[in-house]
Amino acid sequence: MIAYVSVGVDDLVRAKRFYQAFLPALGYDLSEGPEGLSYSLPLRPGQTTAFPDFYVKPPFDGQPATAGNGAMVSFETSSRQQVQELHTAGLRAGGTDEGQPGFRAAYSPNFYVAYLRDPQGNKIGLFFADPTIPTKDH
């Protein structure tokens, strides 16, 4: 199980604007500290942990942040409409388009996805996949 994911950023103000545009809609709460932004899912009754956490922080080594080539973090949404809404919100909050919402020929027929880059260049995916809902082929 993945416990947390971190992305490096140089500008926490820009990063906060971007991530606040969609992570709260996915259930994440924000905690801020001198080390950066920490997003976590709330615990449900009976839970001791709720993974994964998502951290947005300057690199620990003090060097400039760089986006990983081939690295991406994806978040599951509750609907195709939410994919569209959050993609738009991310663009309005300083992100750049890396792939408009829609189906992809190379993916399963139920996988609806959009891609963004945060202001630092980190790639973010937003997806919805439900085999009980009609697909791109119907």
Phi and psi in radians as a Rosetta constraint file:
Dihedral C 1 N 2 CA 2 C 2 CIRCULARHARMONIC -1.431 0.35
Dihedral N 2 CA 2 C 2 N 3 CIRCULARHARMONIC 2.205 0.35
Dihedral C 2 N 3 CA 3 C 3 CIRCULARHARMONIC -1.564 0.35
Dihedral N 3 CA 3 C 3 N 4 CIRCULARHARMONIC -0.683 0.35
Dihedral C 3 N 4 CA 4 C 4 CIRCULARHARMONIC -2.773 0.35
Dihedral N 4 CA 4 C 4 N 5 CIRCULARHARMONIC 2.798 0.35
Dihedral C 4 N 5 CA 5 C 5 CIRCULARHARMONIC -2.285 0.35
Dihedral N 5 CA 5 C 5 N 6 CIRCULARHARMONIC 2.432 0.35
Dihedral C 5 N 6 CA 6 C 6 CIRCULARHARMONIC -2.126 0.35
Dihedral N 6 CA 6 C 6 N 7 CIRCULARHARMONIC 2.458 0.35
Dihedral C 6 N 7 CA 7 C 7 CIRCULARHARMONIC -2.136 0.35
Dihedral N 7 CA 7 C 7 N 8 CIRCULARHARMONIC 2.478 0.35
Dihedral C 7 N 8 CA 8 C 8 CIRCULARHARMONIC -1.561 0.35
Dihedral N 8 CA 8 C 8 N 9 CIRCULARHARMONIC 2.453 0.35
Dihedral C 8 N 9 CA 9 C 9 CIRCULARHARMONIC -2.456 0.35
Dihedral N 9 CA 9 C 9 N 10 CIRCULARHARMONIC 2.702 0.35
Dihedral C 9 N 10 CA 10 C 10 CIRCULARHARMONIC -1.746 0.35
Dihedral N 10 CA 10 C 10 N 11 CIRCULARHARMONIC -0.443 0.35
Dihedral C 10 N 11 CA 11 C 11 CIRCULARHARMONIC -2.121 0.35
Dihedral N 11 CA 11 C 11 N 12 CIRCULARHARMONIC 1.704 0.35
Dihedral C 11 N 12 CA 12 C 12 CIRCULARHARMONIC -1.166 0.35
Dihedral N 12 CA 12 C 12 N 13 CIRCULARHARMONIC -0.519 0.35
Dihedral C 12 N 13 CA 13 C 13 CIRCULARHARMONIC -1.150 0.35
Dihedral N 13 CA 13 C 13 N 14 CIRCULARHARMONIC -0.849 0.35
Dihedral C 13 N 14 CA 14 C 14 CIRCULARHARMONIC -1.122 0.35
Dihedral N 14 CA 14 C 14 N 15 CIRCULARHARMONIC -0.715 0.35
Dihedral C 14 N 15 CA 15 C 15 CIRCULARHARMONIC -1.121 0.35
Dihedral N 15 CA 15 C 15 N 16 CIRCULARHARMONIC -0.743 0.35
Dihedral C 15 N 16 CA 16 C 16 CIRCULARHARMONIC -1.083 0.35
Dihedral N 16 CA 16 C 16 N 17 CIRCULARHARMONIC -0.767 0.35
Dihedral C 16 N 17 CA 17 C 17 CIRCULARHARMONIC -1.000 0.35
Dihedral N 17 CA 17 C 17 N 18 CIRCULARHARMONIC -0.780 0.35
Dihedral C 17 N 18 CA 18 C 18 CIRCULARHARMONIC -1.142 0.35
Dihedral N 18 CA 18 C 18 N 19 CIRCULARHARMONIC -0.949 0.35
Dihedral C 18 N 19 CA 19 C 19 CIRCULARHARMONIC -1.230 0.35
Dihedral N 19 CA 19 C 19 N 20 CIRCULARHARMONIC -0.534 0.35
Dihedral C 19 N 20 CA 20 C 20 CIRCULARHARMONIC -1.205 0.35
Dihedral N 20 CA 20 C 20 N 21 CIRCULARHARMONIC -0.294 0.35
Dihedral C 20 N 21 CA 21 C 21 CIRCULARHARMONIC -1.235 0.35
Dihedral N 21 CA 21 C 21 N 22 CIRCULARHARMONIC -0.361 0.35
Dihedral C 21 N 22 CA 22 C 22 CIRCULARHARMONIC -2.467 0.35
Dihedral N 22 CA 22 C 22 N 23 CIRCULARHARMONIC -0.462 0.35
Dihedral C 22 N 23 CA 23 C 23 CIRCULARHARMONIC -1.126 0.35
Dihedral N 23 CA 23 C 23 N 24 CIRCULARHARMONIC -0.675 0.35
Dihedral C 23 N 24 CA 24 C 24 CIRCULARHARMONIC -1.044 0.35
Dihedral N 24 CA 24 C 24 N 25 CIRCULARHARMONIC -0.589 0.35
Dihedral C 24 N 25 CA 25 C 25 CIRCULARHARMONIC -1.163 0.35
Dihedral N 25 CA 25 C 25 N 26 CIRCULARHARMONIC -0.336 0.35
Dihedral C 25 N 26 CA 26 C 26 CIRCULARHARMONIC -1.712 0.35
Dihedral N 26 CA 26 C 26 N 27 CIRCULARHARMONIC 0.139 0.35
Dihedral C 26 N 27 CA 27 C 27 CIRCULARHARMONIC 1.699 0.35
Dihedral N 27 CA 27 C 27 N 28 CIRCULARHARMONIC 0.027 0.35
Dihedral C 27 N 28 CA 28 C 28 CIRCULARHARMONIC -1.445 0.35
Dihedral N 28 CA 28 C 28 N 29 CIRCULARHARMONIC 2.392 0.35
Dihedral C 28 N 29 CA 29 C 29 CIRCULARHARMONIC -1.761 0.35
Dihedral N 29 CA 29 C 29 N 30 CIRCULARHARMONIC 2.555 0.35
Dihedral C 29 N 30 CA 30 C 30 CIRCULARHARMONIC -1.803 0.35
Dihedral N 30 CA 30 C 30 N 31 CIRCULARHARMONIC 2.338 0.35
Dihedral C 30 N 31 CA 31 C 31 CIRCULARHARMONIC -2.129 0.35
Dihedral N 31 CA 31 C 31 N 32 CIRCULARHARMONIC 2.295 0.35
Dihedral C 31 N 32 CA 32 C 32 CIRCULARHARMONIC -1.948 0.35
Dihedral N 32 CA 32 C 32 N 33 CIRCULARHARMONIC 2.508 0.35
Dihedral C 32 N 33 CA 33 C 33 CIRCULARHARMONIC -2.604 0.35
Dihedral N 33 CA 33 C 33 N 34 CIRCULARHARMONIC 3.111 0.35
Dihedral C 33 N 34 CA 34 C 34 CIRCULARHARMONIC -1.100 0.35
Dihedral N 34 CA 34 C 34 N 35 CIRCULARHARMONIC -0.365 0.35
Dihedral C 34 N 35 CA 35 C 35 CIRCULARHARMONIC -1.535 0.35
Dihedral N 35 CA 35 C 35 N 36 CIRCULARHARMONIC -0.166 0.35
Dihedral C 35 N 36 CA 36 C 36 CIRCULARHARMONIC 2.397 0.35
Dihedral N 36 CA 36 C 36 N 37 CIRCULARHARMONIC -2.697 0.35
Dihedral C 36 N 37 CA 37 C 37 CIRCULARHARMONIC -1.837 0.35
Dihedral N 37 CA 37 C 37 N 38 CIRCULARHARMONIC 2.328 0.35
Dihedral C 37 N 38 CA 38 C 38 CIRCULARHARMONIC -2.164 0.35
Dihedral N 38 CA 38 C 38 N 39 CIRCULARHARMONIC 2.058 0.35
Dihedral C 38 N 39 CA 39 C 39 CIRCULARHARMONIC -1.841 0.35
Dihedral N 39 CA 39 C 39 N 40 CIRCULARHARMONIC 2.307 0.35
Dihedral C 39 N 40 CA 40 C 40 CIRCULARHARMONIC -2.442 0.35
Dihedral N 40 CA 40 C 40 N 41 CIRCULARHARMONIC 2.728 0.35
Dihedral C 40 N 41 CA 41 C 41 CIRCULARHARMONIC -1.542 0.35
Dihedral N 41 CA 41 C 41 N 42 CIRCULARHARMONIC 2.454 0.35
Dihedral C 41 N 42 CA 42 C 42 CIRCULARHARMONIC -1.197 0.35
Dihedral N 42 CA 42 C 42 N 43 CIRCULARHARMONIC 2.622 0.35
Dihedral C 42 N 43 CA 43 C 43 CIRCULARHARMONIC -1.345 0.35
Dihedral N 43 CA 43 C 43 N 44 CIRCULARHARMONIC 2.398 0.35
Dihedral C 43 N 44 CA 44 C 44 CIRCULARHARMONIC -1.590 0.35
Dihedral N 44 CA 44 C 44 N 45 CIRCULARHARMONIC 2.784 0.35
Dihedral C 44 N 45 CA 45 C 45 CIRCULARHARMONIC -0.916 0.35
Dihedral N 45 CA 45 C 45 N 46 CIRCULARHARMONIC 2.265 0.35
Dihedral C 45 N 46 CA 46 C 46 CIRCULARHARMONIC 1.575 0.35
Dihedral N 46 CA 46 C 46 N 47 CIRCULARHARMONIC -0.192 0.35
Dihedral C 46 N 47 CA 47 C 47 CIRCULARHARMONIC -1.492 0.35
Dihedral N 47 CA 47 C 47 N 48 CIRCULARHARMONIC 2.524 0.35
Dihedral C 47 N 48 CA 48 C 48 CIRCULARHARMONIC -1.826 0.35
Dihedral N 48 CA 48 C 48 N 49 CIRCULARHARMONIC -0.396 0.35
Dihedral C 48 N 49 CA 49 C 49 CIRCULARHARMONIC -2.502 0.35
Dihedral N 49 CA 49 C 49 N 50 CIRCULARHARMONIC 2.720 0.35
Dihedral C 49 N 50 CA 50 C 50 CIRCULARHARMONIC -2.413 0.35
Dihedral N 50 CA 50 C 50 N 51 CIRCULARHARMONIC 1.706 0.35
Dihedral C 50 N 51 CA 51 C 51 CIRCULARHARMONIC -1.718 0.35
Dihedral N 51 CA 51 C 51 N 52 CIRCULARHARMONIC 2.799 0.35
Dihedral C 51 N 52 CA 52 C 52 CIRCULARHARMONIC -1.655 0.35
Dihedral N 52 CA 52 C 52 N 53 CIRCULARHARMONIC 2.648 0.35
Dihedral C 52 N 53 CA 53 C 53 CIRCULARHARMONIC -1.389 0.35
Dihedral N 53 CA 53 C 53 N 54 CIRCULARHARMONIC 2.785 0.35
Dihedral C 53 N 54 CA 54 C 54 CIRCULARHARMONIC -2.320 0.35
Dihedral N 54 CA 54 C 54 N 55 CIRCULARHARMONIC 2.079 0.35
Dihedral C 54 N 55 CA 55 C 55 CIRCULARHARMONIC -1.940 0.35
Dihedral N 55 CA 55 C 55 N 56 CIRCULARHARMONIC 2.418 0.35
Dihedral C 55 N 56 CA 56 C 56 CIRCULARHARMONIC -2.178 0.35
Dihedral N 56 CA 56 C 56 N 57 CIRCULARHARMONIC 1.878 0.35
Dihedral C 56 N 57 CA 57 C 57 CIRCULARHARMONIC -2.587 0.35
Dihedral N 57 CA 57 C 57 N 58 CIRCULARHARMONIC 2.693 0.35
Dihedral C 57 N 58 CA 58 C 58 CIRCULARHARMONIC -1.127 0.35
Dihedral N 58 CA 58 C 58 N 59 CIRCULARHARMONIC 2.604 0.35
Dihedral C 58 N 59 CA 59 C 59 CIRCULARHARMONIC -1.020 0.35
Dihedral N 59 CA 59 C 59 N 60 CIRCULARHARMONIC 2.439 0.35
Dihedral C 59 N 60 CA 60 C 60 CIRCULARHARMONIC -1.066 0.35
Dihedral N 60 CA 60 C 60 N 61 CIRCULARHARMONIC -0.566 0.35
Dihedral C 60 N 61 CA 61 C 61 CIRCULARHARMONIC -1.382 0.35
Dihedral N 61 CA 61 C 61 N 62 CIRCULARHARMONIC -0.020 0.35
Dihedral C 61 N 62 CA 62 C 62 CIRCULARHARMONIC 1.412 0.35
Dihedral N 62 CA 62 C 62 N 63 CIRCULARHARMONIC -0.057 0.35
Dihedral C 62 N 63 CA 63 C 63 CIRCULARHARMONIC -1.410 0.35
Dihedral N 63 CA 63 C 63 N 64 CIRCULARHARMONIC 2.841 0.35
Dihedral C 63 N 64 CA 64 C 64 CIRCULARHARMONIC -1.055 0.35
Dihedral N 64 CA 64 C 64 N 65 CIRCULARHARMONIC 2.521 0.35
Dihedral C 64 N 65 CA 65 C 65 CIRCULARHARMONIC -1.261 0.35
Dihedral N 65 CA 65 C 65 N 66 CIRCULARHARMONIC 2.526 0.35
Dihedral C 65 N 66 CA 66 C 66 CIRCULARHARMONIC -2.363 0.35
Dihedral N 66 CA 66 C 66 N 67 CIRCULARHARMONIC 2.567 0.35
Dihedral C 66 N 67 CA 67 C 67 CIRCULARHARMONIC -1.401 0.35
Dihedral N 67 CA 67 C 67 N 68 CIRCULARHARMONIC 2.420 0.35
Dihedral C 67 N 68 CA 68 C 68 CIRCULARHARMONIC -1.285 0.35
Dihedral N 68 CA 68 C 68 N 69 CIRCULARHARMONIC 2.265 0.35
Dihedral C 68 N 69 CA 69 C 69 CIRCULARHARMONIC -1.276 0.35
Dihedral N 69 CA 69 C 69 N 70 CIRCULARHARMONIC 1.967 0.35
Dihedral C 69 N 70 CA 70 C 70 CIRCULARHARMONIC 1.655 0.35
Dihedral N 70 CA 70 C 70 N 71 CIRCULARHARMONIC -0.118 0.35
Dihedral C 70 N 71 CA 71 C 71 CIRCULARHARMONIC -1.540 0.35
Dihedral N 71 CA 71 C 71 N 72 CIRCULARHARMONIC 2.496 0.35
Dihedral C 71 N 72 CA 72 C 72 CIRCULARHARMONIC -2.705 0.35
Dihedral N 72 CA 72 C 72 N 73 CIRCULARHARMONIC 2.558 0.35
Dihedral C 72 N 73 CA 73 C 73 CIRCULARHARMONIC -2.025 0.35
Dihedral N 73 CA 73 C 73 N 74 CIRCULARHARMONIC 2.271 0.35
Dihedral C 73 N 74 CA 74 C 74 CIRCULARHARMONIC -2.069 0.35
Dihedral N 74 CA 74 C 74 N 75 CIRCULARHARMONIC 2.506 0.35
Dihedral C 74 N 75 CA 75 C 75 CIRCULARHARMONIC -2.096 0.35
Dihedral N 75 CA 75 C 75 N 76 CIRCULARHARMONIC 2.329 0.35
Dihedral C 75 N 76 CA 76 C 76 CIRCULARHARMONIC -1.448 0.35
Dihedral N 76 CA 76 C 76 N 77 CIRCULARHARMONIC 2.368 0.35
Dihedral C 76 N 77 CA 77 C 77 CIRCULARHARMONIC -1.866 0.35
Dihedral N 77 CA 77 C 77 N 78 CIRCULARHARMONIC 3.127 0.35
Dihedral C 77 N 78 CA 78 C 78 CIRCULARHARMONIC -1.677 0.35
Dihedral N 78 CA 78 C 78 N 79 CIRCULARHARMONIC -0.129 0.35
Dihedral C 78 N 79 CA 79 C 79 CIRCULARHARMONIC -2.925 0.35
Dihedral N 79 CA 79 C 79 N 80 CIRCULARHARMONIC 2.884 0.35
Dihedral C 79 N 80 CA 80 C 80 CIRCULARHARMONIC -1.098 0.35
Dihedral N 80 CA 80 C 80 N 81 CIRCULARHARMONIC -0.699 0.35
Dihedral C 80 N 81 CA 81 C 81 CIRCULARHARMONIC -1.054 0.35
Dihedral N 81 CA 81 C 81 N 82 CIRCULARHARMONIC -0.696 0.35
Dihedral C 81 N 82 CA 82 C 82 CIRCULARHARMONIC -1.168 0.35
Dihedral N 82 CA 82 C 82 N 83 CIRCULARHARMONIC -0.611 0.35
Dihedral C 82 N 83 CA 83 C 83 CIRCULARHARMONIC -0.977 0.35
Dihedral N 83 CA 83 C 83 N 84 CIRCULARHARMONIC -0.859 0.35
Dihedral C 83 N 84 CA 84 C 84 CIRCULARHARMONIC -1.084 0.35
Dihedral N 84 CA 84 C 84 N 85 CIRCULARHARMONIC -0.827 0.35
Dihedral C 84 N 85 CA 85 C 85 CIRCULARHARMONIC -1.094 0.35
Dihedral N 85 CA 85 C 85 N 86 CIRCULARHARMONIC -0.762 0.35
Dihedral C 85 N 86 CA 86 C 86 CIRCULARHARMONIC -1.284 0.35
Dihedral N 86 CA 86 C 86 N 87 CIRCULARHARMONIC -0.576 0.35
Dihedral C 86 N 87 CA 87 C 87 CIRCULARHARMONIC -1.068 0.35
Dihedral N 87 CA 87 C 87 N 88 CIRCULARHARMONIC -0.827 0.35
Dihedral C 87 N 88 CA 88 C 88 CIRCULARHARMONIC -1.078 0.35
Dihedral N 88 CA 88 C 88 N 89 CIRCULARHARMONIC -0.775 0.35
Dihedral C 88 N 89 CA 89 C 89 CIRCULARHARMONIC -1.061 0.35
Dihedral N 89 CA 89 C 89 N 90 CIRCULARHARMONIC -0.725 0.35
Dihedral C 89 N 90 CA 90 C 90 CIRCULARHARMONIC -1.108 0.35
Dihedral N 90 CA 90 C 90 N 91 CIRCULARHARMONIC -0.688 0.35
Dihedral C 90 N 91 CA 91 C 91 CIRCULARHARMONIC -1.131 0.35
Dihedral N 91 CA 91 C 91 N 92 CIRCULARHARMONIC -0.760 0.35
Dihedral C 91 N 92 CA 92 C 92 CIRCULARHARMONIC -1.146 0.35
Dihedral N 92 CA 92 C 92 N 93 CIRCULARHARMONIC -0.423 0.35
Dihedral C 92 N 93 CA 93 C 93 CIRCULARHARMONIC -1.669 0.35
Dihedral N 93 CA 93 C 93 N 94 CIRCULARHARMONIC 0.297 0.35
Dihedral C 93 N 94 CA 94 C 94 CIRCULARHARMONIC 1.826 0.35
Dihedral N 94 CA 94 C 94 N 95 CIRCULARHARMONIC 0.015 0.35
Dihedral C 94 N 95 CA 95 C 95 CIRCULARHARMONIC -1.409 0.35
Dihedral N 95 CA 95 C 95 N 96 CIRCULARHARMONIC 2.956 0.35
Dihedral C 95 N 96 CA 96 C 96 CIRCULARHARMONIC -2.113 0.35
Dihedral N 96 CA 96 C 96 N 97 CIRCULARHARMONIC 2.619 0.35
Dihedral C 96 N 97 CA 97 C 97 CIRCULARHARMONIC -1.274 0.35
Dihedral N 97 CA 97 C 97 N 98 CIRCULARHARMONIC 2.292 0.35
Dihedral C 97 N 98 CA 98 C 98 CIRCULARHARMONIC -2.117 0.35
Dihedral N 98 CA 98 C 98 N 99 CIRCULARHARMONIC 0.062 0.35
Dihedral C 98 N 99 CA 99 C 99 CIRCULARHARMONIC 2.807 0.35
Dihedral N 99 CA 99 C 99 N 100 CIRCULARHARMONIC 1.967 0.35
Dihedral C 99 N 100 CA 100 C 100 CIRCULARHARMONIC -1.044 0.35
Dihedral N 100 CA 100 C 100 N 101 CIRCULARHARMONIC 2.687 0.35
Dihedral C 100 N 101 CA 101 C 101 CIRCULARHARMONIC -1.009 0.35
Dihedral N 101 CA 101 C 101 N 102 CIRCULARHARMONIC 2.390 0.35
Dihedral C 101 N 102 CA 102 C 102 CIRCULARHARMONIC 2.827 0.35
Dihedral N 102 CA 102 C 102 N 103 CIRCULARHARMONIC -3.099 0.35
Dihedral C 102 N 103 CA 103 C 103 CIRCULARHARMONIC -1.510 0.35
Dihedral N 103 CA 103 C 103 N 104 CIRCULARHARMONIC 2.729 0.35
Dihedral C 103 N 104 CA 104 C 104 CIRCULARHARMONIC -2.138 0.35
Dihedral N 104 CA 104 C 104 N 105 CIRCULARHARMONIC 2.358 0.35
Dihedral C 104 N 105 CA 105 C 105 CIRCULARHARMONIC -1.012 0.35
Dihedral N 105 CA 105 C 105 N 106 CIRCULARHARMONIC -0.576 0.35
Dihedral C 105 N 106 CA 106 C 106 CIRCULARHARMONIC -1.429 0.35
Dihedral N 106 CA 106 C 106 N 107 CIRCULARHARMONIC -0.145 0.35
Dihedral C 106 N 107 CA 107 C 107 CIRCULARHARMONIC -1.805 0.35
Dihedral N 107 CA 107 C 107 N 108 CIRCULARHARMONIC 3.016 0.35
Dihedral C 107 N 108 CA 108 C 108 CIRCULARHARMONIC -1.094 0.35
Dihedral N 108 CA 108 C 108 N 109 CIRCULARHARMONIC 2.708 0.35
Dihedral C 108 N 109 CA 109 C 109 CIRCULARHARMONIC -1.204 0.35
Dihedral N 109 CA 109 C 109 N 110 CIRCULARHARMONIC -0.170 0.35
Dihedral C 109 N 110 CA 110 C 110 CIRCULARHARMONIC -1.788 0.35
Dihedral N 110 CA 110 C 110 N 111 CIRCULARHARMONIC -0.002 0.35
Dihedral C 110 N 111 CA 111 C 111 CIRCULARHARMONIC -1.633 0.35
Dihedral N 111 CA 111 C 111 N 112 CIRCULARHARMONIC 1.884 0.35
Dihedral C 111 N 112 CA 112 C 112 CIRCULARHARMONIC -1.865 0.35
Dihedral N 112 CA 112 C 112 N 113 CIRCULARHARMONIC 2.203 0.35
Dihedral C 112 N 113 CA 113 C 113 CIRCULARHARMONIC -2.556 0.35
Dihedral N 113 CA 113 C 113 N 114 CIRCULARHARMONIC 2.704 0.35
Dihedral C 113 N 114 CA 114 C 114 CIRCULARHARMONIC -2.433 0.35
Dihedral N 114 CA 114 C 114 N 115 CIRCULARHARMONIC 2.676 0.35
Dihedral C 114 N 115 CA 115 C 115 CIRCULARHARMONIC -2.243 0.35
Dihedral N 115 CA 115 C 115 N 116 CIRCULARHARMONIC 2.502 0.35
Dihedral C 115 N 116 CA 116 C 116 CIRCULARHARMONIC -2.335 0.35
Dihedral N 116 CA 116 C 116 N 117 CIRCULARHARMONIC 2.835 0.35
Dihedral C 116 N 117 CA 117 C 117 CIRCULARHARMONIC -2.043 0.35
Dihedral N 117 CA 117 C 117 N 118 CIRCULARHARMONIC 2.341 0.35
Dihedral C 117 N 118 CA 118 C 118 CIRCULARHARMONIC -1.278 0.35
Dihedral N 118 CA 118 C 118 N 119 CIRCULARHARMONIC 3.031 0.35
Dihedral C 118 N 119 CA 119 C 119 CIRCULARHARMONIC -1.026 0.35
Dihedral N 119 CA 119 C 119 N 120 CIRCULARHARMONIC -0.377 0.35
Dihedral C 119 N 120 CA 120 C 120 CIRCULARHARMONIC -1.496 0.35
Dihedral N 120 CA 120 C 120 N 121 CIRCULARHARMONIC -0.283 0.35
Dihedral C 120 N 121 CA 121 C 121 CIRCULARHARMONIC 1.857 0.35
Dihedral N 121 CA 121 C 121 N 122 CIRCULARHARMONIC 0.014 0.35
Dihedral C 121 N 122 CA 122 C 122 CIRCULARHARMONIC -1.188 0.35
Dihedral N 122 CA 122 C 122 N 123 CIRCULARHARMONIC 2.360 0.35
Dihedral C 122 N 123 CA 123 C 123 CIRCULARHARMONIC -1.514 0.35
Dihedral N 123 CA 123 C 123 N 124 CIRCULARHARMONIC 2.319 0.35
Dihedral C 123 N 124 CA 124 C 124 CIRCULARHARMONIC -2.185 0.35
Dihedral N 124 CA 124 C 124 N 125 CIRCULARHARMONIC 2.295 0.35
Dihedral C 124 N 125 CA 125 C 125 CIRCULARHARMONIC -1.888 0.35
Dihedral N 125 CA 125 C 125 N 126 CIRCULARHARMONIC 2.536 0.35
Dihedral C 125 N 126 CA 126 C 126 CIRCULARHARMONIC -2.224 0.35
Dihedral N 126 CA 126 C 126 N 127 CIRCULARHARMONIC 2.139 0.35
Dihedral C 126 N 127 CA 127 C 127 CIRCULARHARMONIC -2.426 0.35
Dihedral N 127 CA 127 C 127 N 128 CIRCULARHARMONIC 2.808 0.35
Dihedral C 127 N 128 CA 128 C 128 CIRCULARHARMONIC -2.450 0.35
Dihedral N 128 CA 128 C 128 N 129 CIRCULARHARMONIC 2.322 0.35
Dihedral C 128 N 129 CA 129 C 129 CIRCULARHARMONIC -2.531 0.35
Dihedral N 129 CA 129 C 129 N 130 CIRCULARHARMONIC 2.043 0.35
Dihedral C 129 N 130 CA 130 C 130 CIRCULARHARMONIC -2.461 0.35
Dihedral N 130 CA 130 C 130 N 131 CIRCULARHARMONIC 1.943 0.35
Dihedral C 130 N 131 CA 131 C 131 CIRCULARHARMONIC -1.151 0.35
Dihedral N 131 CA 131 C 131 N 132 CIRCULARHARMONIC -0.193 0.35
Dihedral C 131 N 132 CA 132 C 132 CIRCULARHARMONIC -1.551 0.35
Dihedral N 132 CA 132 C 132 N 133 CIRCULARHARMONIC -0.137 0.35
Dihedral C 132 N 133 CA 133 C 133 CIRCULARHARMONIC -1.764 0.35
Dihedral N 133 CA 133 C 133 N 134 CIRCULARHARMONIC 2.436 0.35
Dihedral C 133 N 134 CA 134 C 134 CIRCULARHARMONIC -0.887 0.35
Dihedral N 134 CA 134 C 134 N 135 CIRCULARHARMONIC 2.550 0.35
Dihedral C 134 N 135 CA 135 C 135 CIRCULARHARMONIC -1.765 0.35
Dihedral N 135 CA 135 C 135 N 136 CIRCULARHARMONIC -3.057 0.35
Dihedral C 135 N 136 CA 136 C 136 CIRCULARHARMONIC -1.114 0.35
Dihedral N 136 CA 136 C 136 N 137 CIRCULARHARMONIC -0.362 0.35
Dihedral C 136 N 137 CA 137 C 137 CIRCULARHARMONIC -1.539 0.35
Dihedral N 137 CA 137 C 137 N 138 CIRCULARHARMONIC -0.068 0.35
